[in-house]
Amino acid sequence: MANGTRPSDGSGRDGLRAALSGLTTRGRSFLAAGVAAGVCAYVLGQPDLLRVGLLLAVLPLLCAVALHRTKHRVASTRLLSPGRVPAGAEARVQLRMNNVSRLPTGLLMLQDRVPYVLGPRPRFVLDRVEGGGRREVSYRVRSDLRGRYPLGPLQLRLTDPFGLVELTRSFTAYDTLTVIPRTEPLPAVRLTGEASGYGDGRQRSLALAGDDDVIPRGYRHGDDLRRVHWRSTARYGELMVRREEQPQRARATVLLDTRRIAYQGAGPDSAFEWAVSGAASALLHLLERGFSVRLLTDTGDAVGGEGAGGFSAGGQESAAAAGMMMDMLAVVGHSDGAGLSRAHDALRGGEEGLLLAFLGDLDDAQVELAAKLRPRTGAAVAFVLDSAAWAGEGPGRSADAVEGRLRRLRETGWTAVAALPGVPFADLWRQAGNAPAGRGTSGGWA
């Protein structure tokens, strides 16, 4: 992405006042020394000392006026590549300065504003830029914390040849770097409970269920006569057949528990950050496998696409939906909710399909509510975190409590896996695929 602006030339009384306030330590020292020399010359009656004092006092003022009247016509362009990076990866920022006037510039010092989490503020010194000339500089930014970070505006610092006055002028435009969660590739496994269908994770379903709701089409050479719909044939006066079974993209919902009370600790290695990264990895994997996916949080908010139920569509729309969900995960934070009731309301009566849940600490009431989230048809896989273990407290009572939650979820048909610190998510994903099938479930590839 690029942007181009021009800095203010600082004209008017405000600009002159800003120029005087831009006196450097050297400039203020010159001014103070000149005033002191003038006072001493008056007291001692030394006219030569008075001339020296006047020179010392007037020189900083002349530099300030000259710098104030200098109208640098400079255009700036920033190119950020890429604009969306995973946590821990680098992005490159390229700055291009164009002198759009015919007059050369003096010494230019550039400083781009960046948040402290991206590193120190980059500073560059450009020598004289000829009229119509161009200079390019670049730097890299990196963050271990996901989020959206503004880059800019760019500051242009002007100084006189003596270093007595320094004037800062700012551009107005800025760019935004989006740092998404870390993701890892996942193996293709057969998740128990997913509706069976094609080997690539797709399922088949009839276009319409009822005999009265069948949408027929005209007979084509080679159609099976057993598919002739006689009622429509009598109505239209020509052979009509029932529409064949249509391939339908398998659907999946990724549920992320963001409740503040469900997690302990903070930082890149915390339980909550692992849950966010796990959800991001699962979303990208399912989209690559051809699923129609949506992201749901405990607040009931869903992010997906414009399709039915908020699920992503295929083709380029899947890529757009992936970008939307990654952008959402880049900034998702803790919610103040106490339970999963809103997520239950969002899933109740909705589309069936694969359900992946990333859950924090659950009390008995939330375990029972989570058990009810399981769809009637399709797989339900839960990755349950023990935030006490992630916070470094070690195994204890929390381990027994987590095992009890897992046992209760498995009794209701969930494939429940304990997400322990230090275990790669790909191993947990493979473990979920090797888990025994729950009650009334079948298997499918994901």
N, C-alpha and C positions, 0 to 999 in steps of 0.2 A: 504494500500500500504506500501511497506517496501523498505528500501534501506540500503546498507551496504558499508562502506568505512573505510579507516584507515587514521589517521592523519599523517602529515609529521613529521619525527623525527627531523627535523631542523639541519641536518648535514652540515658541511662545515663552511667557514668563516662567511657566512651570518647568519647561525644558531647561531654561537657564538656571533656575534654582536647583534643579536636579544635577546640572553640570557642576555647580559650585559645591553641592553636597558630595560630589564624587571625588573631591580632593583626596589623594592618597596620603599616607603618613609622610612621605617625602614632601608632597605639596604643602601640607599643613605646617611642616617644619620650616620650609622656605618662607611661608607667609609669616609665621611667628618670628623667625629670625629677622625678616625685613622690618617688621613693626618695632622689634626691640632695637635694631640698629638705628631706625629713624628717631626713636625717643632718646637714645644715647647721643646721637649727633646733635639734637636740639639742646640737650642739657650741656654738652661739652663744647658746643659751638664748632663742630667738625663738619664742614660741608662735604668733604670727600666721603665720610662715613654715611652721610645722608644719601648720596648717590648710590652707594652700595645697598643701603636699606631699601631704597625705592626699587632697585633692580630685583632684589630678592622677593619683595612683596608683589610687584606687578607681574612677574613671570608666571606664577601659578594662575593668576586671574586671566592673563592673556591666553594661556593654554586652555582654560575652561571655556572662554568665549569662542576660541577657534574650534574646539571640539564640539561645542554646542551648535555652531553654524555649519559644521560638516554634515552634509546630507548624503549618507551612504545609501545607495539604492541597491540593496542586496536581497536576493530571493533564496529561499531555503526549500529543499526537498528532502524528505526522509523516506527511506525504503526499508520496511521491516520484513524480514524473510527468515522463517515463516511467521505468520501471525498467530498460530496456535501450536504450542509445543508441549510435550509431556514434562512433568516435573523432573528436574535434574538435567534436562536437555538445554542446549544453547540455541539462541536466536541471534541473527546478525542484523545490525542496524547500520545502514549506510546513509551518511549525510552528504548532501551536495550543495555547495554554496555557489551562486551565480552572481557576478557583478553585472547588473543590468545597465549600469551607467557607462559613460565613455571615460570617466576619470578613474584613475587607479585608487585603490584603497590603501590605508596604512596598515599597521599591525592589527590583526583581528584575533581575538581569543574567543573560542566557542565553548559553551558548557551546556550539555543536555541534561535536563532534569529526569531522574529515574528514581523509583522507590528504593529504599535502602536494602530491601530483600533481593534486589537484582544486582547489587554490587555498588561500588563507588561511582560517583558522578563522573562521566567521561569529560575530559578537558583537552582541547586542541588549540594550538597556536598556528595561525596562518600568516605567512609573510605577505608582502604586497601582492594584491590581486589586480592584474591589469584590467583595463576597461573591456567589458564583454568576456572576461575570463571566467574560469570555473575551477573549483577545487573540490576534491572528494576525500572524505575520511570515513572510517568505519570503526565500530566497536561491537563487542558481544555482551549479551546479558544472559543470566541464568538464575533460576530460582528452584529451590527444593520444595517450596510451598506452592500449592495450586492457588489460582485466583486470577483476577483480571487487574493488570497493572498499567497505568498510563505512562507513556513515554513522551516527555516534552512538557511545556514548550521549550524550544531552543532559545538559549540566551546568547546574545552577541555582546562581547565586552570590548569597548574601544578605549584606547589609551594614546596619549601624546608621546612624541619621541623622547621626552625627558622623564616620563613616568610620574608626572606630577598630578595628573587627573585620570580617573578611570570611570567610564560611563557604561552602564549596562542597559541594553535595549532587548526586549523580549519579542519573539514571534508569538503568534496566537494559536497555531494549530498543534495538535498532539495526536499520537497513535495509541492503540491499546494492544498490549500483549496478553494473550489468554494462555495461562498455564493449566493444562488439563491433568487429571490424575495419571499416575503411572499405570501402564497396562502390561500384561504379559500374554504371550500366545498360549492358547489352550488346546489340548488334544481333542480329537473327535471321539466322543464316548456315547454310549447308549444310556441315556437317563431313564431310569425306571419310572413308568407312569405316563410317559408321553404317548400321545395317540400314534399308533403304528401307521406307516405309510411308505412313501418312497424312501430309498436308501439315503438320500441327501437331506433328510429331515423334513420333507414335505408330506402333507397328508391329503387324502382325497375325501371329498364329501359331495353328496348329491346337491345339485343346484337348488332344488326346492323339495320339501319333504312331502307335502300332501298331494293326493291325486288331483284335487281340484285346483291346486296351485301350480301345476306343471305348466311350464312355458314350452310349447312344442315348436318344432321347426319343420320345414318341408322335407319330404322324403328324398334321399339321395341314393344314387346307384351304389349298391353294396351294403346299405343299411339292413340290419336284422329286422325281419318282418315281425318278430316278437315284440319289437319296440314301437309298433304302430299304435298311436293313440286314437282309438276309434271315435271317441266323442268329438275331438277336434277335427277328425277327418270328415265326420258328418256335418260339422258346422261350416268348414271352409270348402267342402266339395273336392278336396284333393287329399292324397295320403299325407298324413302328418305323423311324425315320430317324436317320442319323448327326447328331450335334450340329454346328451350323454353326460356322464359324470365329469365334472370340471375340476381340474387341479386347483387346490386352494393353498395358499402359503400358510404353513404352520405358524401359530401365534404364540408369543411368549411375553410374560410380564416380569420385569425385574423390580422387586420391592426392596427399597433401602430404608432401614430404620435409622432415623436421624435424631431420636429423642435424646435430649441432653442427659437425662437421668440414666440412660442405658449405657453410657460410656464413661470411662475414667481416663484421665491423662489428656495430653495434647501434643502436637508436633507431628513431624512426618512419619514417625514410627508408632503412633498411637493406634488403638483399636479402631477408632472411627475412620482414620485415614486409610487403614487397611480395608475396611468395609467399602469405602468410596472407590478405592482402586479395584477391588474385586468386582463391584457392580459395573464399573467401566469395562473391565476385561470381558465380563460375561456379555455385556451389550454388544461389543464389537464382534465377539465370536459368533453370537447368534445371528447378527446381521450378515456376516460373511457366509454362514451356513444357509442363508435363504429364509430366515424367519422374519415375520412381521412382528416388531418389538415395540414395547412402550416401557417407560420408566415411571415408577410410582413410588412416592414416599409415604411415610406414616401420616403426613398431613392430608393425604388424599389428592395431592396435586400430581398430575400425570403429564409427562412429556413424551411425545412420540412423533406423530405425523398428522396429516389431514384425513387419514382413512377412518373407517368405522371404529368407534371405540378409542380413538386416539392412537391406533397402531400405525407404524410406519408402512409405507407402500414399497414398491420395488423400484429397481433401476436407480436413476439419479435421485429419486425422492428418498431412497434408503440412505444415500450418502448425506443428503441434507438433514435427515432425521438423526443420523449419527452425530453430525456436527452440533445440532441443537442439544442433544442429550449430553455430549461432552462439555459443551458450554455451561449447561446447567450443573453438571457435576464439578466443574471448575470452581464454582462459587457457592455450592451448597454448604450450609452450616447446620448447627444444631437447632432443633425445634424445641419449643417449650411444652410440647404435648406430653401427657402422662401415659398414653396407651396407643393401641393400634386400631381403635374403633373407627377412625376416619378411613383408614386403609381398608378395613372390613366393609364399610359401606360402599367404597369405590369398587371393590371386587364382587360384591354380592349381586347376583343376577346378571353379571357381565359375561364376556366371552370366555369360553373355556380354552384351555391350552396349557402350555408349560408355565409354571410359576417358580421363579427363583427368588428366595428371600435372604437378605443379609440382616441378621437380627443381633442386637446387643443384649444386655442383661434383661431377663424377663422374670417377672414374679409369677405366682401361680395363676392369677387372673389373666395376665397377658399370654401365658402359655395356653390356656383354654381358648382365648380369643384367636391366637395364632393357629390353633388346631382347626378352627372353623374357617380359616382362610383357604384351606385346601380346596381346589376345584373338584367338581364331581367327576370330570373326566380330564385326563392329562396328568402330567407329572407335577409333583410339588417337592422342591429341593430347598432345604434351609441350611445356611451356614451360620451357626450360632457361635457368638464370641463370648469369651469370659474376660471382661474388661479388667478384673483384678489380676489375672495372669498377665495380661498385656501391660499393666501398670508396673509389673515387676514384683508383685507381692508373693508370687510363687503359688504352688498348689496348696490347697487347704479345704475349707468348707465350700469354697466356691466351686471346686472341681466336682464335688458330690452334687451340688445344686445344678450345675450344667448337665451332668449325666442324667439327672432326673428330668430336666427339660427335654433332652434329646429322646429319652425313653417315651415320654408322653407324646411327643410329636410323631415318633415312629409308630406308636399304637394307633394313631389316627390316619396313617397312610403316608406321612411325610417321609422323604429321604433326608434325614437330619445328620449333619456332619459338624463336628466340633472344629472351629477355626482357632488353632493354637498359634502362638507367636513363633516365628522362625520356620514355619512350614510353608513352602511355596504354594500359591493358589492353584497351580497346575496339578500338584499332587492331590489337593483336596478335591479338585474337579474330577480327577481320575477316580478317587475314592468314592465320590457320589455315583459315578457310572458303574462301579463294581458292587454297590450296595444291593442287597436283596430287594425285590419288588415289594411294594406295599400292598394293602388289600385292594383288590378290584382294579389293578393297574396293569398296563402293558408297557412295552418298551419302544423307544425310538431314538434315532441318532441326533446328536446336537454337538 
